């Protein structure tokens, strides 16, 4: 065990000190000196207990647990797994009689002689008497303090208003003095110390309604805002802080002065008798802090509510309590009247704002059933022929329009109708293709115009109604289509929402079920299991390219599909798979949006995805939408679905019934902008009203976040000044990737060129590698969006050819570059073997494992 002797020596020394203290306490209790024998006979029975308490506490607190266990084992105890409290109890019981200290013998050995004993008694008695006298005096002082505080507490209710009246007068004089001498600084929001304050004249030349308004002004000084991580944070000071200190000081001064003047004479006499001096204001302020803590914030709150005009009247008047009290009551009554008027004005303003909001947005977002239209709903799972049937009806009509969720699908239907002998135009925003004698159009849903008339309208993927950013395009097409027949294609979860929008009386519903069953494989998928006809699904471009690279290095011929891929390239990649030139396709969830491919098996390489805010598990509808692409009628008898992990959980998502969609997205329309311009003419106000507009039940407003980001770039510039509100919003609403800084800068440069009647800057085209080609494709796409919006179709045709060339380059890069992606270690860049199945080399993997092991050991 640890050095018990050292612990024992400390316990002995502490015991001796306690015995000395015990002797002193014994002696001070007697007026005449008792004998040493009297002490022994009265106290010796407690000597050993004093030792035991000291010894046990010392040894229990200073011996390690492991040493206690060893001590108890030597005593024959079983201590493994024993509770800590029980072990300490057993240890104390066993250790109490170890190495005892003979206290009584030590006391007798050190017994004082008679003279020493009497001297010690006299000293102890004198100290005791002095302490008792001090306690009596302290008690008397405490009593006087309580009487003073009680007096003040009794006077608070009676004098509080009078104290405030005096404070109000002092405050008014300081306020008017500052307003007439101090400069006003330009308000900057937010204001940082790097921003130099600019003077705007004298404070009094500006109108302040209430004191609270004035206190928001800058003093020109800086003060410490807070301390954070041992750093002082500073900011420009407003008048709030010095005036808060002013109120604090004068509250103490006024109340303490009142107390000094009005305390009863007997309390003041008692105070002087006990303290030996007159009651000072400083002492009273110190004692009365509990009262001040209540009154200071109350008075500061009252003063902030005062109208500056009322305080101005006080500054030139001498202080007379009754007169100022009368003025205060008059001001209070007027203030209540003003507040009532202000509340009424605010109410009128709110009612007017509600009326304006209702007029601007009004019934724009409430479904309105349109007579004479035959609605046909095609409801069912993916890959059940819904779109095929709706398109056949459109092909047989005199005129029709197909509204697609993706540009690629619009291209696919454009090609199909023309190849089937039905002249069809194409319109996607980034391209327009006109065919002679065409009375049919294939376009993306955003290109729908409610004033166009057709015999048949086909709206695909109607479940996109719920998408916050794009959903309103579907809503507008469904509720405002000008046609004899409107065919709406969607999944089961959108059925009830569609019936709410179009009404049940004029609807024909076709239900579709899969003829080819889906079968979930029981075995977890590994990349080495990839076979011909597989579609491997992940949720990022990087993952698609990395997976395709690994497959290619293992001898597979691979097609790829991801969101940022040019549609022309995507089509070529699909055709390679359809024609059997590639055996496997790796894709993002874009594959689930109407792309018809001969897929034998859908493989989910990931079960979750990043949705722009967080990484989350796939929804049941997402799993069904993607998995439904497995199994092509006439090619496969069953569609297979595989997962890399959590097969039971994901299979459950595939089978469970989806909850019905409850809301649809809404966004600004041309009608909204027309009504808005009756009242206002700036987008700042429009965005503010849009945020304040309460979305009707069953709807969800588009955030307009991307539009706001672009607007921040051109707010207050000549671009905003020279464009009409509707045109400006149209340019903000262009569908391009605002997260690409290069594209945002291209958009900004183009906007300046448009308003200055200059040539649009040509997109920056780079073709060194796949990534550069893809961004160049987007840059040309943005250029085409602008050209078509400006009606410059002839020029656009040239850039469409340029974009096709870039798309060919992307396709070539996918063929040549992707194989190299996984050939280098991501950690050190070392070249990896062609069939190496991991993204990092063995050495980097081993080093990473070694670091993890070291971290675990250090914990």
RAQUI-V964853 format. One line per field, one symbol per residue. phi: phi as a letter, one per 30 degrees, with the letter a starting at -180 (. if undefined). burial: + if it has 24 or more other C-alpha atoms within 12 Angstrom, else -. A space follows every 50 residues. Layout:
# RAQUI-V964853
phi->???
burial->???
This chain:
# RAQUI-V964853
phi->.edddddddddddddedddddddddddddcdcdddddeddddcddcedde dedddddddddccddddddddddddjdccdiddeddddddddddddcdhd cddddddddcddddddddddddddddddddddddddddddddddeddddd eddddeddceddddeddddddeddedddddbcdccddbbdccdddddcdb jceddcdcdcdedddddddjccbddacbhicdccaddcdedddddddddd dddddddededcdedddddeedddciaddcddddddddeedddddedddd dddddddedddeddeccddbeddddddddddddddddddddddddddddd ddddddddddchceccebdcdicccbccclddiciddedddeddddddba bcccdbdddddddeddddddicebcbbbjcabbcceidbcbcadddddbd ddcbdbcccchdddeddddcedddedddcbdcadbbcccadedceddddd dciddccccccbbddcdcbdddcddceddebejdcccbbaeedddddddd dddcjdcbcbbaeddeeddddddddddddidccbbcbddeddcidcbdcd bccddbcbbdcjbacbdddeddddedddddiceicbdbccbbbdahdddd ddddcddddddcbbdbbdbddddddeddcbbbdedddddddddddeeibb dddhdddddddedbeicddddccdeddddedddedbddddeddddddddd dddddchcddddddcbbdbeddddddddddddddedddddicdedddddd dddddddddddddddccdedecdbdddciddcdecdcbdbdddddddddd ddddddddd
burial->---+--++--++-+++-+++-+++-+++----++++--+----+--++-+ ++++++++++--+-+--++-++------+-------++-+++-+++---+ +-++--+---------+--++--++---------------+--++-+++- ++-------+++++++++++++++++-++--++++-----------+--- --++---+++++-+++++++--------------++++++++++-+++++ ++++++++++--+---++-++-------+----++-+++-++--++--++ -+++++++-+++-++--------++-++--+---+--------------- -----+++-++--++++-----+++++++++++++++++++-+++-++++ ++++++++++++++++++---++++++++++++-----++++++++++++ --++++++++++++++++++++++++++++++++++++++++++++++++ +++---+-++-+-+-++++++---+-+--+++++++++++++++++++++ ++++-+++++++++++++++++++++++---+++++++++++++++++++ +++++++++--------+++++++++++++++-----+++++++--+--+ +-+++--+--+++++++++--++-++-----++--++-++--+-+---++ ++++-+++-++--+----++--+-++++++++++++++----++-+++++ ++-++----++++-+---+++-++++++++++++++++++--+--++-++ -++++++++++++++-+++++++++------+---++++++--------- ---------
